[in-house]
Amino acid sequence: MKSKIPIIALTADVTTADASKCKKYGMNDYISKPIDENALYNKIVELVKQSQ
C-alpha cells in the first residue's frame, strides 16, 4: 500500500520468527500482550519521530 502510517502489531506470541514476519509483511514494530501502556506509548513516539 506504500502508506507512511506506522503500523505496530499487537500479538500474544512474540518469537524471533514472529518478529521477522511482522517486519516482512510491512509492520514497523510489534508489542506483545498483555500490553504495557508505557511501552506502547514509547513505541508510538519513536515511530512518529522517525517519520518526521
Backbone as a ProteinNet text record, in pm:
[ID]
protein_1_A
[PRIMARY]
MKSKIPIIALTADVTTADASKCKKYGMNDYISKPIDENALYNKIVELVKQSQ
[TERTIARY]
81.7	0	85.9	212.2	305.2	259.1	193.4	146.9	261.9	261	363	314.1	195	140.7	207.2	273.8	339.3	237.1	274.3	188	262.5	196.9	252.3	163.6	221.9	147.4	129.8	10.6	-17.5	-38.6	47.9	44.6	59.6	2.1	12.9	135.4	193.9	305.5	418.8	524.4	636.6	759.7	796.1	921.5	1004.8	1126.1	1210.2	1145.3	1083.5	1017	897.4	819.6	703.4	746	851.9	901.2	944.2	1013.9	1056.8	938.5	835.1	713.9	646.8	638.3	576.8	647.2	779.4	857.1	843.7	843	832.4	702.6	595.2	464.4	434.5	537.1	521.5	492.9	494.8	471.1	601.3	589.6	708.5	764.6	678.5	722.8	615.3	639.6	541.7	551.7	446.4	444	359.9	402.2	331.2	226	126.2	20.4	64.6	22.4	-61.9	15.2	-56	6.4	40.7	163.2	210.3	189.6	102	67.9	190.4	283.3	404.1	489.9	502.7	580.8	516.3	383.9	312.7	330.3	314	330.8	472	572.3	711.1	737.2	678.1	694.7	627.4	509.8	439.8	524.3	575.2	658.1	782	846.5	966.4	936.2	825.8	791.5	751.5	683.8	646.1	771.4	866.6	992.1	1067	1067.3	1137.6	1074.6	943.9	873.8	884.1	937.2	946.2	1074.5
-120.3	0	126.4	111.9	224.8	338.3	303.6	401.7	442.1	567	615.2	612	557.4	546.9	428	450.8	340	237.4	111.5	3.3	-73.9	-88.2	-165	-287.6	-405.6	-529.8	-555.2	-593.1	-632.8	-782.9	-856	-1000.7	-1068.4	-1185.2	-1261.9	-1352.2	-1372.9	-1465.6	-1398.5	-1362.2	-1296.5	-1384.9	-1439.3	-1513.7	-1442.1	-1483.7	-1423.4	-1438.7	-1553.9	-1577.7	-1484.8	-1467	-1378.7	-1234.2	-1190.4	-1054.6	-1030.8	-1126.3	-1109.4	-1114.1	-1193.8	-1195.2	-1058.9	-997.2	-865	-766.2	-765	-673.5	-710.5	-841.6	-888.1	-841.7	-841	-803.9	-655.7	-574.9	-430.3	-357.6	-427.8	-360.3	-297.7	-185.1	-112.9	-164.4	-218.5	-267.6	-360.6	-415.5	-503.9	-489.1	-528.9	-529.8	-650	-716.6	-837.2	-806.4	-892.4	-882.2	-954	-919.2	-803.8	-674.8	-576.5	-453.1	-362.7	-318	-220	-82.8	-1.1	127.4	215.4	213.8	295.8	247.7	117.2	61.9	97.5	86	120.3	268.4	353.9	497.4	528.7	467	492.3	448.2	336.5	290.2	387.2	436.6	533	659.5	711.6	832.6	809.1	694.7	661.7	657.9	593.2	583	717	800.5	933.5	1017.6	1010.6	1085.7	1040.2	909.4	855.5	902.7	923.2	959.1	1108.2	1186.5	1331.1	1370.6
0	0	0	33.2	33.2	125.3	231.6	329.4	419.9	463.9	556	700	722.2	857.1	925.6	1040	1110.1	1160.8	1151.9	1199.2	1306.8	1422.3	1532.9	1552	1537.5	1556.5	1706.3	1746.4	1884.1	1881.6	1947	1936.5	2071.6	2083.9	2207.7	2206.1	2090.1	2077.6	2002	2072.7	2006.4	2018.1	1905.7	1894.8	1789	1771.9	1668.1	1531.6	1507.5	1379	1362	1469.4	1461.3	1437.4	1503.8	1487.1	1343.1	1284.4	1145.7	1049.8	1081.5	997.6	999.8	1117.3	1128.5	1035.7	1040.8	956.8	809.1	780.4	641.8	577.2	653.7	599.6	613.6	646	637.9	767.3	878.1	1005.4	1052.6	1118.5	1162.2	1293.5	1377.1	1507.2	1561.6	1678.3	1740.8	1892	1958.6	2104.1	2146	2251.5	2293.3	2399.1	2403.6	2503.9	2629.9	2745.9	2776.4	2750	2701.1	2655.9	2774.3	2775	2871.5	2805.9	2863.7	2802.3	2780.4	2874	2859.3	2742.6	2728.2	2617.6	2483.7	2475.6	2352.6	2321	2420.6	2401.4	2351.1	2412.5	2372.5	2228.8	2188.5	2050.3	1952.6	1989.9	1903.8	1888.4	1999.1	1994.9	1908.6	1925.8	1848.4	1698.5	1660.9	1519.1	1460	1537.1	1487.4	1465.6	1558	1542.6	1418.7	1392.7	1275.5	1145.1	1145.8	1023.1	991	1083.7	1058.6	994.3
[MASK]
++++++++++++++++++++++++++++++++++++++++++++++++++++

